[in-house]
């Protein structure tokens, strides 16, 4: 289990390179003996820039919002290699 967590974090940093991940939290780790894989469930926030119209005078004003994401990364137990990722809708 100790090897699965750093492998998952390293993969997320690589996958989201250049994106400001905030509030990264490890929610759950589960081992699947049948498939010999680790399921690492995480949660984090990502700032997003959205165009919003606040008035007729200033249309298309940009605002920053933070959205939460939850993902489950599935890793090979022996090698720590990412196998797949599931996205949970919030």
C-alpha positions, 0 to 999 in steps of 0.5 A, a space after each residue: 500500500 505504501 508504494 501505491 500512494 506515491 505512484 498515484 500522486 506522481 501519475 496525477 502530477 504528470 497527468 495534470 502538469 501545469 495545472 494548479 491542483 488544490 486541496 489534493 486529498 487521499 480518500 480511500 485505498 482498496 486492494 483487489 486481490 482478484 485482479 492484483 490491483 490497487 484502487 486509489 481514490 482521490 479528491 482535488 480542486 481545479 481552478 477554472 476560468 469561465 466567461 460570464 455576462 454580468 451586465 449588458 455594459 460588460 459582457 463576457 467578463 472572466 471569473 475564476 471558479 474552483 471545481 471539485 473532482 474525484 478520481 479513482 486511479 487503478 494501479 498494477 499492484 506489483 509494478 505500480 503502473 497505472 492501468 486505468 482511471 475512473 471519474 466520479 461525477 459530483 
